[in-house]
Amino acid sequence: MNIVDHHVEVLQKVAQRIHQPVYLINQYGRILFTSPQGMTNPDWIQMLRLLHSTQQDYFSMVHSKESVSVFPIYINEQAYDYLVVPAFIHPQDDMGLHLIIEQAVNAMSISRIKQHAIKQSTGRAKNEWFRKWMEGTISSEQDVACLARMFGLNTTIPYICIVCQLDQSSHFTCFLKQQTLVDDVFALLESTLSHCPFPAFLFVKGDIGIFLIEETGGWQAMNKSICSFLKQMQILIKQHVNATISFGVSLSGYLITDLPKGFSEAVHALQSGQLSLRAEYIQFYQAKDVSDLLKLIPAKDLTTFYERYLHPLYEQPQVDPNLLHTLSVYVETHCHISETAKRLSVHRNTVIYRLEKCEELLQINLKDPDATLRLRLALRIQKHLSSDSY
C-alpha cells in the first residue's frame, strides 16, 4: 500500500488539530503528502534535502523568517521519512501540539517499519525470480507469462531494458558501506519511477539495477525522453549520495518472451562503457550485424519490403517452391551458377531455367547489381522475421 494513501487520514487530522499545514517528505526531499492548506513547492524544501537528522530538528529561513519543525519517522537504520510543519513547535508548548505530532509520528513509524519489512521480503523474492528468468532457469512461455503477470508486466507490449551500476570508486573499501550505498541508490531510483515519462519497473540483480520501460511508441521518439530521464537520475544520485551511476540500454524493445536478449544487450552496453574507463555515462547497445540493424525497423515495414520484392514467388500456389530456394542459394553464392548447382545437387541448366522463371515472375534482371542487392536484403529480412525476433 502506498505510504501516502495509508497515512493520509492521520496527517489530515494532525493538520486540523494543530491548525498548521503538514507535509510528509521522504529522505530524498520528495513530498509524499501535503495537507490542503499547504503549498505544492515550499521555499524550505531545498533546505530539507540537506538535512539528514534522526532527531527532531528546527531551522529558519533567513529571507522569509519562516520557521520549520522537522519530525523524523523511523523506518530502519538507513531510512527515514519526515513529518514537517512550517512553524516552530516547541517541545514544551502549553497547547499540547508537540504531543499530538509526536503521537502521530510514533504511530506512523510503527506502521512504516512493518510495511518496510514486508516490502523487503517481497522485493527479495521478486528479484530472485527475475534473476532466474534472466539467467534462463525459467524459460517456458507459460512460466514466463505467469511471472510477467506477477510483476505487473504486459505480455503484449515490448520493453526496453536498461541496466545501471554505480561507477567504481576507491572511496568505499568497506563492503558493508558499499552495500549500504547500493541499497540507498536503489531505494532512490525506485522513488523516481512515478516520474518516468513511460510506465517503468525496477528490479535488482546483485549490484545492478534493471529498468524495464514500456515501448509505447517508436524507439527514436522515445530515445530523447528516456535519455533526459536517465540524466535526471544521474543528477539525483550525485546530489543525494555523492556518487555517480552509469546506464546501459538495449538496442530495442522486446516482448517478455525475449527479455533476456534485451537484458544481455543492456549489460553488454554497460560493460562497453566500463572498458573505455568512462564514468556517469549512458551507453546504448551498438548494432553488430545486419540482424541487429533490422531490429531497429518496425516489423510491418520489414514485411512490406519483403513482400514487395518476393511475393510473386510465394503468394501464387502454382509457383514451384524450388524457385525461391534456388534464388536464395544463388544470391548466397554471389550469383555463381555453377556453385548454386553444386549446392542444390542439380544440373547447371536447371538452375538457369529456374532463375529465368524468377526473372519473369519478379520482372527483374538478375544481372543488375541493385536488383540482386534488394533480393539479398529481402531474403535476409525473411529469415529475420521467421527467427522469432518479433
N, C-alpha and C positions, 0 to 999 in steps of 0.2 A: 504494500500500500504506500502511496506517495506520502512523504512526511507532511507536506502542506495540507493535503486532504485530511490526514489523520489528526492533526492538532489545530485545525483552523478554528474549531469551536472554543477550545481553551484560550487561544490567543485573542479571539474576539471578546471573550468575557474579561480578560485582563485589561484590554484597551478600554472597555466600558467602565470597569471599576476604578481604574486609575485616571481616567479622563485624559489620556495621552495616546498619541499614535504608537503602535507596536509593530516591530519588524522581526522577522525570523530570517537569519542570514547564515549561510554555511561558511566553513572556514576559508573558502576561496573568495569571499566577498560577494557571492551571488544572493540576491534577495529571493527567498523562498515564499515569504508571505508578507503582505502589508495590510494593516487594518484600513478600513475605508477612509479614515481621515489622514492617512499617511501619504507621503509623496512617492512617486514611482522611482525617482532617482535623486535622493537627497545629497546635499553637498558633502556630508561627512562620510559617505560611502567609500571614498578613496582613502580616507584615513583608516577606516576599519580594516581595509585589506592589509595594512601594515601592522595591525595589532593581532598578536597570537597569544593572548593571555589565557591562562587556565583558571584565573580568579576574577571575581567581579572587578570591573575597572571603570574609569571615567576619563573623559577628555573633553576639551572645549575647542571650538573653532575660533580662531583669532579675529577674523573679519566679521562674522555674523554674531560672535559672542554666544553661540549656541552650545549648551552642554549636552553631552550624550552619555548615557549609562549603558554599560555592556554586561550582560549576564551569560556566562558560558554554560552550554548544555552538554554535559559529558556524554560521549558515545563510546570511545575507547581511548587508550593512551595516546593515539596519534590523531584522533578525530574529535572535533567539537563543532556544534552549531552555536549560534549566538542569538539570544533574545535582546533586542536593542530598543531602548526608549530614548527619544531625543529630548531628554530633560535630566536634571540631576536628581536622582532618587537616593536620599540619604539613608544609610543603614539603620539609623535610629529615628526615622521620621515618625511624627505623632499620629499620622493618619493610617499607618499600617500598610502603606503602598509597597514598601520593600518586602514585607512578609507575603503579600499577595503574589508578587512576582516570583519570590523565592519558592513558594509552594508550586506554582505553575512550572518553573524550571525543573524542580525535582521530579515532578510527575512526568514531564516530557523526557527527562533524562532516562528514567527507568524504562519508559516505552521505547526510546531510541536504542538503548542497549540491547533489548530483546529483538527489536527489528533488525539491528545490525548483525546480530548473531545468526538470525535466520537467513539474512541476505548473504552472509559469508558462506554459510553451509550450502545453500542452493547455488551460489556462484561457483564454488569449487566443483560441485557436481556437474554444472553446466559446462565449465571449461574442460573438465576431464572428458566428457562425452565429445566435445568439439575437437579436442586433441586426437582422440581415437579416430574420428571422422576424417580429419585432415591427413592422418598417417595411414589411412587405408584399412584400418582394423574393422571399420564399419563401412561396408561397400554396397550391400544390396539396396536396390532402389526403394524397396518398401521400408527398410530400416532408416534410410536417409530421409525419406519423406516424413516418417514419424518424428525423427529428430528435428527436422526443419519446423514442423508444426509446434513442437515443444519449445523451440527457441523463438517462435513468433515469425518465422521467415515465410515468405510467399513462394510456393513451389512453381509458380508460373512467371516469375519476374527474375531477370538476371541481376546478379550482384557484382559490383566492383569490389575487389579485395584490396585492402590497404593494411600493411603491417608497419608497426613503429617500434622503435627501441631507443632507449637513452644512449647518447653518444658516450663512448668510453672516456673515463676520466680517472686520473691517478689520485684525485682528491679523496675518493672514498675507497679506503683499503679494508675496512671492516665489512664483512659480509652482512651482518645484521643491519648496519647503517645503510648499506646499498639496497637491501631488500625493503627496508622501511621507505626509502626514497622511491623505489619502484612501485610499491603499494600506493604511496601518495600520488604518484603520477597517474596511475590507472584510475584512481578514485576521481582525480581532477578531470581526466579525459571523459570518464563516464558522465560527469556533470555537464559536459558540453554537448551531449548527444541531442538534447532538445533544441539546440541552436544550429544543428546541421541543416543545410538547405534541402536535404533529401532524407527520407527515412533511413536510419542507421542503427547498427547493432555492434556492440563491443564484446569481444572475447579475449581471454588471456591464455597464453601458452608459454609457461616459464617467465622469462623476462621480456617477451614480445607481446605487444597488443595487436589485436586483429580487428579492424573495422570492416563490416560488410555494409555497403551503401547501395541502395536500390538504384538500378539504372533506369530511371523514369523517363529519360529522353536520350537523344543522340549523345555519344561519348564526347564529341567535340563541344557540344553545347554545355555539357556538364563539367568539362575539364576546368574551365575558369572558376566556377563556383567552388569546386572541390579544392583546388589549389588555394583559393582565398581562405577557405575554412581551415585547411591544414596549417597555413601560415599563422592564422589567429591562434591555433592551439600551440604552435611553437612559441609565440609571444607569451601566452598564458603560462606555459611551463617555465619559461625563463623568469617571469615575474614572481611566481609563487614558490617554486622550489629551487630556483637558481641553478638550473641545469638546462641542457639542450637536448632536443629529440629530433630524430630523422624518420622519414617515411619512405616506404617502397610501395608502388602502386602497380596493380596488374594491368596487362595490356588492354583488356576489355572486360565487359561484364559476363558472368557465367551463371547458368541455371544451377540449382542446388546440386544436381547430379554431377556437375563438373566443377564444383567449387574447389576441390583440391588442386586443380590446374591453376585456378586464379591465385590460390594461396602460394603455390610454388613459384609462379611468376613474380608475385609481390616480394617474396623472400629473396629471390634472385636479384631483383631490382635494389632491395635494401643492401644486400651484400656487395653489389656492384659499387654503390656509393662508398661503402666502408673500405673496399680495396683501393679506392682512389684517395683514401685518407682525408675525406671531407667530413664536415660536421654540420648539423642543422640543415640538412638538405631534403628535397622532395624528388625522388628518383622514380621515373616511370620505366616499366619494363620495355626493353628495346627489342623490336622485331628482329628475329634472327634468320628467317627464311620466308618464302612466299606464303606458307600456311599462316604464319604469324601476321603478315600483312593482310591476308584475306579476312582475318578475324575482325579487322577494323571496319570492314564494309558490311552493311546490313545484309542479311541473308536474302531478302527479297530482291535486292539489286544484283546480287551474285546469280540468283536464279534467272533473272531477266536476261543477263548477259549470256549465260549458258544456253538458255532456250533459244535465244536469237540466232546463235550460230550452229547449233547442233540438233534442234528439234526435228528437222526432216528425217533424221536417221533413227529416231526412236519413237516418234509420235504416230507414224503410219504402220499399221500391223503387217502390211505386206512387205515391208522393207526387211531385207536379210540382216539379222543381228550381227553377222560377221563383219558387216561393213564398218560399224562403229569401232569394233575391236581392232580391225585391220588399220583403220585410220589412226587410232591411238598408238599402236605399235610403230606405225610409220613416222609419226612426229617424234616419238621417243628415240628412234634410231637416227634422228637428224635427217629424215627424208631419204634414207638409203633403201632402195627397193630390194636389193639382194639380201641385206641384213634382215629386213622385215620378213621376207620369205623364209629365211633360215629360222627365225624365232617362231614363226607360225607353223613351220613344217609343211609348207605348201609350195607349189611351183611359182616361179617368178611371174609368169604370165597371169596366174590367178590374182596375185597382188595388184598387178597393173589393171586388170579388169575391175577389181573392187574399188580401186582408187578412182578410176574413171567414173564409176557409178556414184561415188561420193561427190565428185566434182559436179556431176549432173544434178544430183538432188540438192546440194548446198549452193549451187550456182556460183562456184568459186574456181580459181585457178591455183592448184597446189604448187605451182612454180613461183607464185607470188609470195615473197617473204612475209609481207604483212598479213596475208591470209593464213599462212601456217602459224604465225605468232598468235593470232586470235584463236585459232583452233587449239593450239597448245595450252593457252590460258583457259579456254572454255573446258577442256578436258581436265585440267588441274582443279578447276572450280567444281566440276562434277565429283571428283574424288574427295575434295574437301567437304562438300555438302553431305556426302554419304558416309563420312567418318565420325558422325555424331558430334561434330563441333558445335552444333546449334541445338 
